[in-house]
């Protein structure tokens, strides 16, 4: 079953006097439960793709069907509900609320998603049992990213979107985060879409989508993806 | 190139820039306005007084002074000039208007300035020099004939000139009137020759003196040469001088209190704003430093930004100040209804310029400090974005209550404590807004209650009849019977070297009533006297104590028991005739109060004053006050709007990333807006809770400072509180609404890119 379907999606940005076509007539289908890596050089349009999937932005044309509904036509409030229910985010720079504690950062999801998972249980799973009452600035980068993974999972979403989740981390920590992300996704049976320019991450993916100049160049299914430990970092 | 950046920075932060300029302009405007007001009052009345020979001392003897007495006084060493002087209320023939007929034997003392017409001629037998204001409002011109009636004597003459006089700088024909009303009353000078012709004899109950001697010295010397103790009034005891000084003091108080409030808020806001701008530009500051710009160049760049704000605010403020001062101090403005001055120039006191310089210096210093803080360290350190102070766990988090709070509440609470200065500023802004609205509307409540109780209710008569000086008590009582009235006998006495009034009241019909400090009416008692609040305060007297007073002209003193303290405009000791008889005090009836509307002319009656005309004289006064109150309330609301908007935008920008994150996670615009509004609302409510008592306190101080001579009682109606609270909440909600609307425009994608 396809959880995500993009049909003829284009996104045009108005930048001063010229138009920039960030995405040009893109079609893509993603099956539920898969681990998808969107690969491409910077400026290729991969972040735009992720933003559209995440409901952070609306396409200029085309349909984006997530879980059977076309989110391309959603209003701002409907998009907010969509973001609250269907997708979890993990960002390169974590984007935690600095004035809330680790626990509160995850628990705040309860306010918008009534069936959110228990924050403490999630934090235990990501290995932050001792850090409930710390503020984000008191944690290392890797720890902060764990919080953000816990936050993304807390909504119990269909899809988890990650934008360069290891981009700000050293490689060792990055590997640990990826391991965590994958094992969590498997445990909870989530679809994961990672946007990156790191070729190594792609080796682990079920599906690798290559993007260049606003268009999808190739979609490769990998029958035997490597495990995190098999990848030569 | 940096100059160009300066302009662009200004444009980029235009909301902050404009609001800072307005805040400073408001503060400077209030400062310049009120200080110019009082200084101009002092300069202009000084001009009026020196030009017309305003007297320093007035010797008063109802029996009149002879030429011999005059020569004795002029002969005193230290007396510069003197004049025998008469000032008496007369009726205008075929009119209900009152003219105070004035005669001075020496035009250089208590004289006048001719504004239009012929100069004064001391030998004129029919020349009248009439108040120009009165002439204008009654359509009288030089050359017109005019007839005044004193008792039954008609005095007819020709208007020779239109004048202004220092003695009548604030012209009030009768003590119970509050404001001049040149439509119904005015003053006129005639020559001593004309007076003698009209009366058939000379009568001068005053000698006015210009002298540098102090009161004690002059009093001793005058009593010695005259051979008896004589009532001596200093210029502080004249309406023109004391009220003008009162106005000047009001200006001083306003010019000291209000600008402090406005400027304190302006400077504090400046601190937060400059801090915010320099932290926002920290990376740019670092870049400049890395490029090789010297620290001092960068400092100059940002301090000149602060200087621009200061200079533009000051210039605009000086403009506002001139406008405000002119609004109050022009012949047709607020003071124009009060002062009758020949000159209305505006003057700025020297210290004002010094203070303006200081304000700008402080602003520049604030700019300097903020940029210096950002410049500390190596270029590499400076290049790193500013990290706000570490978040600490609040004490309240240890309580169980904390877990019950919604995350929005927790977030807001931590944010308030994290950005303490911003929160405090918001609090100050709200506080200032509440304080000003409550104090200004409270002022109106107090004045309304004052007029209602002291005039509408306490004055229960239609007409007050002033009995002529030469009348006996029996003649007066006959008039009293005729009009079925109550009566009073008022005369000046000395208490501890101070001139007070002893008033004996016979109030069978309660035509005059007495008010206590709770605005309740109190009855006179046959067992003692009422003293007014000021006497009680000045002499530390309370009920049960005794007070000793001595009338002028006789060497005897009386001691009375105090049975009550009342609030009164005249500084007086009040008793019944029965008590006066008990202590052996001799009084002379001089006023009759009656319900009768028509009072026939009589040789015993000097003049009458109706309750309607007393109440009418408040109209202009209230009008002026209402305008001032509305101005203050507008300033308050403006202040609140600017401070809250400025800080709201700042808070919004500082939390932009957090807001974007919330939005990404799935919070709706409304939910985010609610969180933003609720933080503002808490601070507003807190500001109101603190602001109301502070406002009441300030009002109390203002009333004591500005109107002690009225012995007003602080009154605050529920409407004042409601309006104060609603206005402030309204301002706060409006600002919150404007700010929370912005979160629709949050660019989630953009906000997530940067580094925290």
Interface residues (C-beta under 8 A of the other chain):
Chain A: X47 X51 X54 X56 X57 X76 X77 X80 X81 X82 X83 X84 X85 X89 X91 X93 X94 X95 X96 X97 X98 X99 X100 X104 X107 X108 X109 X111 X112 X113 X133 X135 X137 X151 X155 X163
Chain B: X387 X390 X391 X393 X406 X407 X408 X410 X411 X414 X415 X418 X657 X658 X660 X661 X662 X663 X664 X665 X666 X667 X668 X669 X670 X671 X744 X748 X749 X752 X753 X754 X755 X756
